[in-house]
Amino acid sequence: MAEVADNDKFAVPLADGMTVEAVYYGSGTLCVSCQVGCAVGCPFCASGKYGLRRGLTADEMLTQLSAAFARGHRPSRLTVSGVGEPLHNLSEVAAFMDAALRRGLPVSLTTIGAPLNRLADALALGHNGLMLSLHAGRAATHRRLVPGGPDYEALWATLERAWPALARRRRRRIGLNYLLLDGINDGEEELTALLGRLRPFPELTVHLLACNPVAASSSRSPPPAAVDLWHERLAPAGIHARRANRWRNRPGGGCGTLHA
């Protein structure tokens, strides 16, 4: 099926009367939710506004795929990056991934990395990529932006312990999501601290994401020139850095806007 011009964010009703949202990107990716609500409470994200209600079953995650097909979409890949934290519901997420792979659909995950004892398990899954939502170079900023996240120092230590056991090809599938927020985490001190953290992990990709405005938050992205500056500083340091793609920047881009 040819790429569509726009993204399609849609609600998926569940058998108990609850509802979650998913989004199909015009690039061919379907973003799937794994929980009704979220316990992490990131201040820039609408998904956890009302807290966590419950985890979804693997079948309920597959229901979102069926709903996308019913709307005329034919995803070529899936990402568990919608409402909820995959590591809080890892057994069902893993079952969903197995079912999707049997359908020929690769699956990536987006996680805050907590609980840390499940992060190593998630790294070893047959994923198409695992993105750690970090959004900070310093521990204090991380606590502010990811209040339900793991201890910042312990997160890096966990990654450092797991790194030697990962094949280089697998390492290239691990990335960091960094949502640049104007006046909050886009300053020189934050960037310098992040560069220091990244030196032991040359294969990591840093994804510089744009902030999708939501009603519950006043957070906004910095001017494009600030994003360019970060990209220009990361690349010469040997860091693989990518800006948000055009689908993420369009209305209905999904990131941070999905509700339960």
C-alpha positions, 0 to 999 in steps of 0.5 A: 500500500502506498504511503498516506499523506497524513498520520491517523490517530484513532481510539480503540475501545476495549471489552471492559469499556475502557479505550486506548489510542494508537497512531498510524504514521504515514511512513508505515509504522503503527504505534501501539499502546500497552497499558490503559494510562501510565504510572510514569507521570512525565509532565510533558506527556498526556498519556499519564494524566490520569495515572495507570488503570491497568495493563493490556493483554497481548490480544488487546494490543493485537486488537489495535493492529486489527483496528488499523487494518480496518481503517485501511492501513497496512503497517510494515512495522510496529512500535510499542511507544504509545500509552503505557510503559512496556517494562511495567507490562513486559510479559504481555508485551513480549507475547504481543511481539512474538505474535507480531513477528509470526505475522512478519511485523518487526516490533520496536519498544520505547521505555524509560528503563524501569524497573531496571531488573527488566531492562536486561530482559527487554534488551535480549528480546527479539525487538527491532529496536529499543529506545530509552526515553532519557530526556536529560544529561543530568540526574536532577533534570531526569528526576524532573522530566521522568518522575516515575523513572529509574535512578539515573546513575543506576540506569547507566550502570545497568546499560554498562553491565549489559553492553559487553554481552550485546552483539554489535548489530544489537547495540546499533538497535539501541537508542536514546530518545531525547525530547528537547524542551525549551529552557529545561533540558536544552542548555550547554550543561545538559549537553556536556553531561550527556556527551560524557555519558555517551562516550562508553556507548559509541553505537548508541543512536540519539534521537532528538525529538520534537515536543508535541503540544498537549493541553496539560503541559506548557512544554514546548520545543526550542527553536530549530536553531537550537536543535541544529546546534545539538545535532552539530555537537553530537555528530563530531563527537562520534555520536549517531544523532537523528532529528525527528522525522517529518511524520513525528512532527506532523499534527497527530504525530502521537508522541506524548499526545495519546490518551487512555 
